[in-house]
């Protein structure tokens, strides 16, 4: 279980690290921020898509471990399923976070930044602490 938790923790910490790397590249002007600030049509389409992706990813990620399929896998293949679905849950929040962070700097539109902040806050609720990993597996097996 420790190996699985460490893998999940490394994925977890890679997400804010990627966002920080993007911010550092743009803030240090190694990449010019606001490069597409005038492309209103592309900005509108991407913002609409990212709002929908963010609003869909948050409840899906937070409720992922309550679905029948995930519960069944956690009952049978404890650590393998925990790693697989834990990484899936982190990616459901992490990929839109990184995309929103990147688009914030590309378009310099605060709405992308707000979406990224919301996703970053939601990541806190799925931090793979040892107690959480144990309880996710125990809940499915009826040990609680």
C-alpha positions in Angstrom: 0.0 0.0 0.0 2.9 2.4 0.7 4.2 2.0 -2.9 0.8 2.8 -4.3 0.4 5.8 -2.0 3.8 7.1 -3.0 3.0 6.8 -6.7 -0.3 8.6 -6.1 1.5 11.3 -4.1 4.0 11.8 -6.8 1.3 12.3 -9.4 -0.5 14.6 -7.0 2.6 16.8 -6.5 3.4 16.8 -10.2 0.2 18.7 -10.9 0.9 21.9 -8.9 4.6 21.6 -10.0 3.5 21.7 -13.7 1.3 24.7 -13.0 4.2 26.4 -11.2 6.5 25.7 -14.0 4.1 27.2 -16.5 3.7 30.3 -14.3 7.5 30.6 -13.9 8.0 30.4 -17.7 5.5 33.1 -18.4 6.3 35.3 -15.4 10.0 35.4 -16.2 8.9 36.2 -19.8 10.8 33.2 -21.3 7.5 32.7 -23.1 5.6 35.9 -23.9 2.3 36.1 -21.9 -0.8 37.2 -23.8 0.4 35.9 -27.1 -3.2 35.3 -28.2 -5.0 38.0 -26.3 -6.6 39.4 -29.4 -8.1 36.1 -30.6 -11.6 36.6 -29.1 -13.3 33.8 -31.1 -10.7 31.1 -30.1 -10.7 32.4 -26.5 -14.5 32.2 -26.3 -14.6 28.6 -27.5 -11.7 27.5 -25.3 -13.2 29.3 -22.3 -16.6 27.6 -22.8 -14.9 24.2 -23.2 -12.8 24.7 -20.1 -15.8 25.8 -18.0 -17.7 22.7 -19.0 -14.7 20.5 -18.5 -14.1 22.0 -15.0 -17.7 21.8 -14.0 -17.8 18.2 -15.2 -14.5 17.0 -13.8 -15.0 18.2 -10.2 -18.1 16.2 -9.3 -17.0 13.3 -11.4 -13.6 13.1 -9.7 -15.0 13.6 -6.2 -17.6 10.9 -6.6 -15.5 8.5 -8.7 -14.9 6.0 -5.8 -18.7 5.7 -5.2 -19.4 4.1 -8.6 -20.2 0.4 -8.8 -17.4 -0.4 -11.2 -14.7 1.2 -9.0 -16.2 -0.3 -5.9 -16.1 -3.8 -7.5 -12.5 -3.4 -8.6 -11.4 -2.1 -5.2 -13.0 -5.1 -3.6 -11.0 -7.6 -5.8 -7.7 -6.0 -6.8 -7.2 -3.5 -3.9 -3.8 -1.8 -4.6 -3.9 -2.1 -8.4 -7.4 -0.6 -8.6 -6.6 2.1 -6.0 -3.6 3.1 -8.1 -5.5 3.0 -11.4 -8.5 4.9 -10.2 -6.5 7.2 -7.9 -4.4 8.3 -10.9 -7.5 8.7 -13.0 -9.1 10.9 -10.3 -6.0 13.1 -10.1 -5.8 13.4 -13.8 -9.5 14.4 -14.0 -8.6 17.4 -11.9 -5.0 17.9 -12.9 -5.2 18.0 -16.7 -7.8 20.8 -16.7 -5.8 22.6 -14.0 -2.7 22.6 -16.2 -4.7 23.6 -19.3 -6.4 26.4 -17.5 -3.1 27.7 -16.1 -1.6 27.6 -19.6 -4.6 29.3 -21.2 -4.6 32.0 -18.5 -1.1 33.1 -19.6 -1.7 32.6 -23.3 -4.9 34.7 -23.3 -4.3 36.7 -20.1 -8.0 36.1 -19.3 -8.7 35.9 -15.5 -11.5 33.4 -16.0 -9.0 30.7 -16.8 -7.1 31.6 -13.7 -10.2 31.3 -11.6 -11.0 27.9 -13.0 -7.4 26.8 -12.3 -7.7 28.0 -8.7 -11.0 26.2 -8.2 -9.4 22.9 -9.5 -6.3 23.4 -7.3 -8.6 23.8 -4.3 -10.4 20.6 -5.3 -7.1 18.7 -5.5 -6.8 19.2 -1.7 -9.9 17.0 -1.3 -8.3 14.0 -3.1 -4.8 14.2 -1.6 -3.6 10.6 -1.3 -2.9 10.5 2.4 -2.2 7.1 3.9 -5.4 7.2 5.9 -7.5 8.1 2.8 -5.9 5.3 0.8 -6.6 2.8 3.5 -10.2 4.0 4.0 -10.9 3.9 0.3 -10.0 0.2 0.2 -11.7 -0.6 3.5 -15.0 1.1 2.6 -15.3 -1.1 -0.5 -14.6 -4.3 1.5 -17.1 -3.5 4.2 -14.5 -3.3 6.9 -15.8 0.0 8.3 
